Amino acid sequence: MSMLLLLPSAFQVLPILIVIISGLITLLFLVWGIPKLVSGVRIVQQQTDAIDCLSIYIISAITLCLCFTYILGMDLTLAARFQFIYAPALILLLAAGLTGCWQINKKISLVINCMTFLG
């Protein structure tokens, strides 16, 4: 989630009210945005098999990072620089979800325009 939305949340620097408001905004964005992105990804998945490849790559990259962290004791979760392994694939998956959302909105606006033209 921090790749999509990173609001201030440092407890030591900011007042607790700002941290709580930032957390609520993040949760609202999750509740509003994730279902739209998932439906967009499903639409694109019907058109191409690339979503399956991206999903498998992301799951295996995260599994590898977790194995290095918890089995081998090399903590790769501390630094953001270790996200380069799966960040491009997540960005592509996000782009696919936004493409599907764009296609849905385009179809809806076309139907509305036709209805207003005919009605």
N, CA, C and O of each residue as an XYZ file, in Angstrom:
476
protein
N       0.826     -1.191      0.000
C       0.000      0.000      0.000
C       0.865      1.247      0.000
O       0.466      2.281     -0.536
N       2.040      1.159      0.593
C       2.896      2.340      0.664
C       3.410      2.751     -0.712
O       3.879      3.878     -0.877
N       3.332      1.862     -1.705
C       3.719      2.246     -3.057
C       2.658      3.119     -3.710
O       2.972      3.912     -4.597
N       1.411      2.985     -3.286
C       0.333      3.779     -3.861
C       0.092      5.080     -3.115
O      -0.112      6.129     -3.726
N       0.116      5.007     -1.806
C      -0.271      6.153     -0.994
C       0.603      6.179      0.252
O       0.561      5.252      1.062
N       1.381      7.218      0.406
C       2.253      7.319      1.561
C       2.007      8.667      2.240
O       2.615      9.678      1.888
N       1.120      8.658      3.201
C       0.830      9.856      3.975
C       1.730      9.891      5.201
O       2.278      8.862      5.596
N       1.887     11.067      5.807
C       2.765     11.153      6.981
C       2.275     10.265      8.117
O       1.091     10.262      8.455
N       3.206      9.511      8.702
C       2.804      8.616      9.783
C       3.910      8.403     10.803
O       3.899      7.395     11.509
N       4.850      9.309     10.900
C       5.936      9.159     11.876
C       5.447      9.602     13.252
O       5.096     10.766     13.446
N       5.424      8.671     14.205
C       4.908      8.972     15.535
C       5.789      9.967     16.283
O       5.283     10.771     17.066
N       7.091      9.923     16.052
C       7.998     10.769     16.813
C       7.940     12.228     16.365
O       8.199     13.124     17.168
N       7.612     12.478     15.120
C       7.691     13.822     14.569
C       6.336     14.524     14.552
O       6.261     15.717     14.845
N       5.286     13.820     14.222
C       3.966     14.421     14.021
C       3.061     14.213     15.230
O       3.211     13.241     15.971
N       2.122     15.134     15.421
C       1.113     14.912     16.468
C       0.255     13.690     16.132
O       0.061     13.357     14.963
N      -0.244     13.046     17.150
C      -0.999     11.805     16.990
C      -2.268     12.026     16.165
O      -2.716     11.105     15.482
N      -2.859     13.224     16.212
C      -4.071     13.509     15.438
C      -3.799     13.424     13.939
O      -4.620     12.893     13.191
N      -2.663     13.941     13.498
C      -2.318     13.888     12.076
C      -2.057     12.443     11.651
O      -2.418     12.045     10.543
N      -1.439     11.670     12.518
C      -1.179     10.264     12.205
C      -2.500      9.503     12.076
O      -2.650      8.678     11.175
N      -3.451      9.770     12.960
C      -4.754      9.097     12.915
C      -5.513      9.498     11.655
O      -6.101      8.643     10.993
N      -5.508     10.786     11.316
C      -6.188     11.248     10.103
C      -5.553     10.630      8.862
O      -6.261     10.227      7.939
N      -4.228     10.551      8.835
C      -3.539      9.930      7.701
C      -3.903      8.452      7.582
O      -4.107      7.948      6.477
N      -3.983      7.765      8.704
C      -4.375      6.364      8.692
C      -5.796      6.163      8.200
O      -6.068      5.227      7.447
N      -6.708      7.038      8.620
C      -8.091      6.943      8.158
C      -8.207      7.206      6.665
O      -8.961      6.524      5.971
N      -7.467      8.187      6.166
C      -7.478      8.474      4.729
C      -6.944      7.277      3.952
O      -7.482      6.923      2.903
N      -5.891      6.660      4.463
C      -5.329      5.478      3.803
C      -6.342      4.334      3.786
O      -6.499      3.666      2.763
N      -7.023      4.104      4.894
C      -8.036      3.048      4.938
C      -9.203      3.338      4.002
O      -9.702      2.431      3.336
N      -9.643      4.598      3.945
C     -10.720      4.971      3.029
C     -10.301      4.750      1.578
O     -11.092      4.277      0.762
N      -9.054      5.094      1.262
C      -8.553      4.865     -0.087
C      -8.529      3.375     -0.413
O      -8.873      2.970     -1.523
N      -8.121      2.566      0.558
C      -8.117      1.116      0.352
C      -9.523      0.588      0.083
O      -9.734     -0.174     -0.861
N     -10.480      0.991      0.911
C     -11.844      0.496      0.777
C     -12.455      0.964     -0.546
O     -13.225      0.227     -1.162
N     -12.124      2.167     -0.983
C     -12.687      2.709     -2.218
C     -11.948      2.210     -3.456
O     -12.580      1.868     -4.455
N     -10.632      2.164     -3.404
C      -9.846      1.924     -4.597
C      -9.569      0.487     -4.958
O      -9.558      0.137     -6.138
N      -9.347     -0.349     -3.973
C      -8.963     -1.732     -4.250
C     -10.037     -2.492     -5.029
O      -9.689     -3.194     -5.979
N     -11.335     -2.392     -4.677
C     -12.337     -3.098     -5.496
C     -12.362     -2.621     -6.948
O     -12.565     -3.425     -7.858
N     -12.158     -1.331     -7.173
C     -12.125     -0.815     -8.545
C     -10.925     -1.363     -9.307
O     -11.043     -1.749    -10.471
N      -9.769     -1.395     -8.644
C      -8.581     -1.921     -9.308
C      -8.698     -3.415     -9.587
O      -8.251     -3.887    -10.632
N      -9.292     -4.158     -8.667
C      -9.462     -5.598     -8.865
C     -10.393     -5.866    -10.043
O     -10.121     -6.751    -10.855
N     -11.491     -5.111    -10.147
C     -12.383     -5.304    -11.295
C     -11.694     -4.902    -12.593
O     -11.919     -5.525    -13.630
N     -10.864     -3.875    -12.547
C     -10.107     -3.494    -13.736
C      -9.113     -4.557    -14.148
O      -8.953     -4.833    -15.337
N      -8.438     -5.160    -13.170
C      -7.485     -6.234    -13.471
C      -8.213     -7.438    -14.059
O      -7.687     -8.090    -14.961
N      -9.403     -7.744    -13.569
C     -10.164     -8.881    -14.107
C     -10.553     -8.654    -15.561
O     -10.544     -9.587    -16.364
N     -10.894     -7.415    -15.899
C     -11.244     -7.111    -17.289
C     -10.031     -7.296    -18.192
O     -10.137     -7.893    -19.263
N      -8.881     -6.786    -17.763
C      -7.668     -6.935    -18.568
C      -7.232     -8.396    -18.612
O      -6.686     -8.843    -19.620
N      -7.462     -9.141    -17.543
C      -7.074    -10.555    -17.492
C      -7.861    -11.378    -18.507
O      -7.355    -12.377    -19.018
N      -9.091    -10.970    -18.803
C      -9.885    -11.676    -19.806
C      -9.314    -11.475    -21.209
O      -9.536    -12.296    -22.099
N      -8.581    -10.380    -21.400
C      -8.044    -10.062    -22.718
C      -6.634    -10.611    -22.935
O      -6.241    -10.838    -24.079
N      -5.870    -10.827    -21.875
C      -4.481    -11.263    -22.018
C      -4.070    -12.149    -20.847
O      -4.698    -12.134    -19.787
N      -3.004    -12.924    -21.057
C      -2.490    -13.800    -20.006
C      -1.355    -13.150    -19.215
O      -0.775    -13.791    -18.339
N      -1.033    -11.911    -19.503
C       0.091    -11.252    -18.840
C      -0.164    -11.052    -17.349
O       0.781    -11.035    -16.561
N      -1.412    -10.904    -16.958
C      -1.746    -10.689    -15.545
C      -1.345    -11.917    -14.726
O      -0.841    -11.782    -13.611
N      -1.565    -13.106    -15.271
C      -1.171    -14.322    -14.554
C       0.340    -14.377    -14.349
O       0.814    -14.737    -13.271
N       1.092    -14.018    -15.388
C       2.558    -14.015    -15.280
C       3.021    -12.991    -14.243
O       3.901    -13.285    -13.435
N       2.439    -11.801    -14.261
C       2.799    -10.772    -13.286
C       2.471    -11.215    -11.866
O       3.262    -11.013    -10.944
N       1.314    -11.812    -11.699
C       0.907    -12.258    -10.362
C       1.848    -13.335     -9.829
O       2.244    -13.297     -8.664
N       2.199    -14.281    -10.669
C       3.126    -15.334    -10.239
C       4.485    -14.738     -9.891
O       5.108    -15.134     -8.906
N       4.944    -13.784    -10.700
C       6.231    -13.142    -10.433
C       6.213    -12.388     -9.097
O       7.154    -12.491     -8.311
N       5.154    -11.641     -8.848
C       5.049    -10.864     -7.606
C       5.006    -11.792     -6.397
O       5.697    -11.556     -5.406
N       4.203    -12.835     -6.474
C       4.091    -13.772     -5.346
C       5.429    -14.457     -5.090
O       5.831    -14.610     -3.937
N       6.129    -14.875     -6.162
C       7.418    -15.535     -5.933
C       8.474    -14.569     -5.439
O       9.326    -14.966     -4.644
N       8.458    -13.306     -5.878
C       9.441    -12.336     -5.390
C       9.213    -12.027     -3.910
O      10.168    -11.938     -3.139
N       7.971    -11.866     -3.519
C       7.673    -11.602     -2.111
C       8.009    -12.825     -1.263
O       8.524    -12.685     -0.154
N       7.721    -14.027     -1.775
C       8.075    -15.247     -1.056
C       9.583    -15.359     -0.866
O      10.053    -15.743      0.205
N      10.336    -15.025     -1.906
C      11.797    -15.043     -1.799
C      12.289    -14.071     -0.734
O      13.146    -14.415      0.079
N      11.741    -12.846     -0.740
C      12.145    -11.848      0.267
C      11.812    -12.331      1.673
O      12.606    -12.154      2.597
N      10.641    -12.938      1.838
C      10.261    -13.441      3.156
C      11.145    -14.615      3.578
O      11.480    -14.747      4.755
N      11.522    -15.466      2.624
C      12.430    -16.573      2.952
C      13.798    -16.052      3.393
O      14.365    -16.538      4.373
N      14.327    -15.061      2.666
C      15.601    -14.479      3.074
C      15.496    -13.851      4.460
O      16.425    -13.939      5.263
N      14.353    -13.214      4.734
C      14.192    -12.516      6.003
C      14.011    -13.484      7.165
O      14.704    -13.371      8.176
N      13.089    -14.433      7.034
C      12.718    -15.247      8.175
C      13.456    -16.579      8.268
O      13.584    -17.125      9.364
N      13.937    -17.111      7.168
C      14.644    -18.388      7.221
C      16.153    -18.173      7.323
O      16.819    -18.796      8.150
N      16.690    -17.285      6.478
C      18.127    -17.055      6.482
C      18.577    -15.950      7.434
O      19.772    -15.799      7.690
N      17.623    -15.175      7.962
C      17.956    -14.142      8.928
C      18.505    -12.854      8.324
O      19.012    -12.009      9.061
N      18.422    -12.679      7.017
C      18.850    -11.435      6.365
C      17.617    -10.544      6.219
O      16.756    -10.812      5.381
N      17.528     -9.507      7.014
C      16.321     -8.691      7.018
C      16.301     -7.748      5.820
O      16.950     -6.702      5.823
N      15.545     -8.138      4.801
C      15.403     -7.316      3.604
C      14.228     -6.355      3.695
O      13.976     -5.598      2.757
N      13.507     -6.373      4.807
C      12.326     -5.534      4.923
C      12.636     -4.152      5.487
O      11.767     -3.280      5.480
N      13.842     -3.934      5.970
C      14.169     -2.660      6.598
C      14.372     -1.524      5.609
O      14.019     -0.382      5.905
N      14.924     -1.807      4.456
C      15.261     -0.755      3.500
C      14.350     -0.830      2.284
O      14.050     -1.911      1.776
N      13.922      0.329      1.833
C      13.056      0.383      0.653
C      13.804      0.009     -0.621
O      13.181     -0.304     -1.635
N      15.126      0.039     -0.580
C      15.893     -0.270     -1.789
C      15.744     -1.717     -2.223
O      16.050     -2.047     -3.369
N      15.282     -2.588     -1.334
C      15.101     -3.980     -1.701
C      13.767     -4.235     -2.390
O      13.477     -5.371     -2.766
N      12.958     -3.208     -2.562
C      11.689     -3.372     -3.262
C      11.862     -3.341     -4.772
O      10.890     -3.531     -5.504
N      13.085     -3.105     -5.255
C      13.301     -3.066     -6.692
C      13.007     -4.408     -7.350
O      12.835     -4.476     -8.567
N      12.949     -5.460     -6.570
C      12.717     -6.794     -7.122
C      11.301     -6.908     -7.665
O      11.091     -7.457     -8.747
N      10.333     -6.395     -6.924
C       8.945     -6.566     -7.340
C       8.213     -5.254     -7.610
O       7.054     -5.287     -8.023
N       8.837     -4.115     -7.395
C       8.163     -2.835     -7.617
C       7.735     -2.623     -9.074
O       6.611     -2.176     -9.299
N       8.570     -2.920    -10.068
C       8.105     -2.733    -11.449
C       6.896     -3.594    -11.805
O       6.012     -3.153    -12.538
N       6.857     -4.817    -11.289
C       5.715     -5.688    -11.570
C       4.450     -5.164    -10.893
O       3.363     -5.244    -11.465
N       4.584     -4.628     -9.681
C       3.427     -4.033     -9.014
C       2.919     -2.806     -9.768
O       1.712     -2.583     -9.861
N       3.840     -2.017    -10.300
C       3.437     -0.847    -11.078
C       2.712     -1.277    -12.350
O       1.723     -0.654    -12.736
N       3.193     -2.333    -13.004
C       2.505     -2.857    -14.185
C       1.128     -3.399    -13.847
O       0.181     -3.211    -14.611
N       1.008     -4.067    -12.713
C      -0.291     -4.581    -12.276
C      -1.252     -3.439    -11.969
O      -2.436     -3.515    -12.296
N      -0.744     -2.384    -11.343
C      -1.557     -1.194    -11.085
C      -1.990     -0.543    -12.397
O      -3.135     -0.111    -12.530
N      -1.083     -0.474    -13.358
C      -1.423      0.100    -14.661
C      -2.496     -0.730    -15.367
O      -3.383     -0.177    -16.017
N      -2.414     -2.053    -15.239
C      -3.440     -2.915    -15.836
C      -4.792     -2.679    -15.177
O      -5.818     -2.650    -15.857
N      -4.800     -2.511    -13.852
C      -6.051     -2.223    -13.157
C      -6.642     -0.887    -13.569
O      -7.855     -0.766    -13.740
N      -5.796      0.107    -13.729
C      -6.283      1.419    -14.166
C      -6.780      1.369    -15.609
O      -7.732      2.065    -15.961
N      -6.142      0.550    -16.443
C      -6.607      0.382    -17.822
C      -7.998     -0.227    -17.850
O      -8.864      0.223    -18.601
N      -8.210     -1.243    -17.039
C      -9.533     -1.852    -16.961
C     -10.581     -0.879    -16.447
O     -11.703     -0.854    -16.953
N     -10.226     -0.069    -15.438
C     -11.155      0.951    -14.930
C     -11.478      1.971    -16.015
O     -12.614      2.432    -16.132
N     -10.467      2.317    -16.807
C     -10.675      3.276    -17.897
C     -11.641      2.698    -18.929
O     -12.506      3.412    -19.436
N     -11.497      1.407    -19.243
C     -12.384      0.770    -20.209
C     -13.822      0.721    -19.690
O     -14.767      0.921    -20.453
N     -13.984      0.455    -18.388
C     -15.325      0.433    -17.795
C     -15.952      1.822    -17.890
O     -17.103      1.951    -18.305
N     -15.209      2.862    -17.511
C     -15.738      4.222    -17.549
C     -16.052      4.654    -18.975
O     -17.019      5.381    -19.201
N     -15.249      4.218    -19.936
C     -15.492      4.564    -21.330
C     -16.794      3.942    -21.825
O     -17.563      4.592    -22.533
N     -17.046      2.679    -21.453
C     -18.282      2.011    -21.857
C     -19.494      2.670    -21.205
O     -20.526      2.859    -21.849
N     -19.367      3.016    -19.941
C     -20.479      3.658    -19.229
C     -20.794      5.011    -19.842
O     -21.965      5.338    -20.031
N     -19.781      5.805    -20.157
C     -20.023      7.123    -20.751
C     -20.609      6.991    -22.147
O     -21.413      7.830    -22.554
N     -20.223      5.947    -22.899
C     -20.794      5.720    -24.221
C     -22.275      5.385    -24.112
O     -23.084      5.887    -24.892
N     -22.637      4.535    -23.145
C     -24.045      4.182    -22.940
C     -24.842      5.407    -22.521
O     -25.955      5.608    -23.007
N     -24.305      6.221    -21.641
C     -25.009      7.423    -21.190
C     -25.192      8.391    -22.348
O     -26.260      8.984    -22.497
N     -24.160      8.556    -23.172
C     -24.287      9.453    -24.325
C     -25.324      8.947    -25.315
O     -26.081      9.744    -25.870
N     -25.377      7.645    -25.549
C     -26.375      7.091    -26.441
C     -27.784      7.260    -25.885
O     -28.721      7.549    -26.630
N     -27.932      7.080    -24.576
C     -29.248      7.219    -23.959
C     -29.737      8.662    -24.014
O     -30.919      8.910    -24.253
N     -28.834      9.609    -23.795
C     -29.247     11.016    -23.877
C     -29.541     11.434    -25.306
O     -30.404     12.280    -25.541
N     -28.821     10.841    -26.276
C     -29.060     11.162    -27.671
C     -30.412     10.612    -28.131
O     -31.145     11.282    -28.859
N     -30.742      9.377    -27.700
C     -31.986      8.744    -28.092
C     -33.174      9.220    -27.270
O     -34.308      9.223    -27.751
N     -32.915      9.618    -26.037
C     -34.021      9.968    -25.139
C     -34.318     11.384    -25.181
O     -35.222     11.846    -24.484
